[in-house]
Amino acid sequence: MYDYDLLVVGSANADLVIGVERRPGAGETVLGSDLVTHPGGKGANQAVAAARLGARTALLARVGDDAHGRLLLDSQRAAGVDTVGVLVGGAPTGVALITVDPSGDNSIVVSPGANGRLTPEDVAAAGSLFHASRVVSAQLEIPLETVEEVVRSLAPDSRFVLNPSPPRRLPAEVLAACDPLIVNEHEAKVILGEGAAGVSDEPADWARLLLAKGPRSVVITLGAEGSLVASGEGVTRIAAVAVDAVDTTGAGDAFTAALAWRLGAGASLEEAAAYASRVGAAAVTRRGAQDSFPTAEEVGAL
């Protein structure tokens, strides 16, 4: 019996958000809205999103011993996330500087801070969390060597989900553990590297090339066009849910968390991706990252 439906290993940031009419060009200054601070970071976002949906969730992360760190811990606990794995100290809490334009699109710059101090040794010391978790999810806002240790720490029958954001080339050991690897178009092309040259604009082709690199399954998110799932059984397109987007910040994290949780509950990859699309759609109708994540009841009413 698992204690947790999902263990998220990843980043925890304070999101400093400014609304702008348009993003500045090189050397240009634009005026924006008042600064708003939200709890964020891909790891912390995924943990809150899953817990809001009803998943028994734990977070393994590192924050600073500062006001931003306390904000993040309070947010996790309020959502029902078990923070026993959240380490405190070593560096200031990570910060993301985010601009959001009127269409809801965002640009983000991240200062990793304490996230960069989440080490392989921290992961190894948390072995009991891994053995208590049905599914483990990670991202790349923490050191790659830490993600490699996550793969080595997985329980024999647990499932590993990776969203390689920000994207970089991945070692074979990590790719082979992914079930699924979740990427958008940009992330897919970075991971494919030279293999992306000359490939068509058809996402199904990217998915097949990514599968050839070793993941057990692949999900490609396509924004307003939905998503695509691929495994040894074939490639399937998942329809999008049409909504009026207000802010896309955190939508990908909500999608990943929902998909990971549903897979652990026994859903097929196609079923989990369809549910995750509804969760992501609900998230973009509200401002902020964690503040926008829906409950299971809200998803059901969408």
Phi, psi and omega in degrees: 000126179275141175282332184233138171287327185212130169251122177257127175246116183176204190272156173223116183235157164269123179270117177258109193247134175230129174278138180227152174290325175201154180284141183289150171275180180300129178076007185254145174247134174234153176273147180228187180282179173298147178288133176237135180253125178237151169291136182204208189095136187301320179293309180298321178299312182298320180296314180295317181301316180294316181297322179299328181280349179111003180284141171284113194232141173233153180237131171248113186202179175225134176233166177277163176273073186208180184298321179295322178296319179293322176302316182293317179296318179298319181295318179298313183293324179296329180277349181097014179280139174281118184260020181301333181268002181274117181268148185237130175110174179102335180184163175298154176302142177298151182228138174245126176264117190236130169248139181235127181267173185299338179279352182097354178287149183229156170236139189225135170239130185246131167259109191299322181054232184297336178301325179288350179258008173281109193257165172303327179294324176297320179294314181300325181286347182257029184305325181296328178294319181294319181287345179264004189241132181289318180229142176239131180240143179217167177222191183241029170270010171237166183301144181298324179295333176289320176296322177299320178292328175302314180299319181288340184266356183300141172294153187305324184247019177272169184242140182247128179241130181232128167251102186282073182231128357293146191285148173202166178296142186246142175292154183302324181299320180288315180302318184294337181274342188291128179206070013253173162270123184249119184223155166264185185300314181297314181297322178301315183291324177295316182290325177290331179059230181298336180293345180277345183294129177081000180281148180294172177275009182275116182304330179299326178291320177298318182299317180295321178293321177295318177301324181294343179276353172127340179299152177286332176204162183223141170235127176248120178273138187235026177061232183292350179264009176091221181208173181223133179244143183218139176208188178297344180273352179131189183240133182228136177269135179249125184291151176278163173255121185282122176217167174270108184286134177252319183202120183272359181302125176084355183296320178295325178292320177297318178301310183298315181298315181296317180297314180299316180296315182294324176298317179295335179277000175104003179289153172289166179299320180295316179296317181295320180293322178296318177295317180298326177298322178292321178295314178298321178296318178297323183294325184283353179275359180230159180275153179090179178261278183298326179297338185268352188286133186274162168275169178299324180295319180293324177294318180297333181271355183289000000 
